[in-house]
């Protein structure tokens, strides 16, 4: 789940080599048929000096001891049982084992001393690099690499969760803003409707007042004052106009009191 950077590839390669070496060591110690001896020279063994190991020729069956990790001339049963030394999640190491043997890469990959080479002074001159803390046979760098991978995945999961929370917060803010915009749009429409109604009422009131004014002027004329019937009719009409003006004024005041006011507050 990580990018194949040179550093990660090197780390994975080293961890696989270390794990495979541990598996091969356990496999070699288990016996391997005739004690690990073969009748012919192992094709996977590379001897840079061209010498043969004479000390291996005195084996119990008169053959030559197989080199470390060699798969040539091994008993078929021992080759089949290699899987018993690998857990179910690391079976790819068996393929790596075959490839290293097939391409003669054990010497350059494993880099370990040959059997029979030792220190004559109580290993006091062995490099201190090997004096690190030893772990159990089952604890190798694959475990360490797995822990690192788990840590990386944990960090990645935390980062994804944090990003999701941030996106959720942004989405909530956007939803609140959209709701506010919709509410403001509804208020604006209602305000425009009421303002249009208020303007119509004002125009009606002004028109009624003009009619009333004309009637009052007419009543002041000599001809109308001399005719009581006309006076009574004009008086009745003026009363009706005043009543209508009062009703319109009351409605206008109600509109002014209920006209919505746009607010900048976010909806709760």
Buried (B, 14 or more C-beta within 10 A) or exposed (E): EEEEEEEEEEBBEEBBBBBBBBBBBBBBEEEBBBEBBBEEBBBBBEEEEEEEBEEBEEBEEEBBBBBBBBBBBBEEEBBEEBEEBBEEEBEEBBEBBEEBBEEEBBBEBBEEEEEEEEEEEEEEEEEEEEEEEEEEEEEBBBBBBEEBEEEEEEEEEEEEEEEEEEEEEEEEEEEEEEEBEEBBEEBEEEBEEBEEEBEEBEEBBEEBEEBBEEBEEEBEEEEBEEEEEBBEBBEEEBEEBEEBBEEBEEBBEEBEEEBBEEEEEEEE
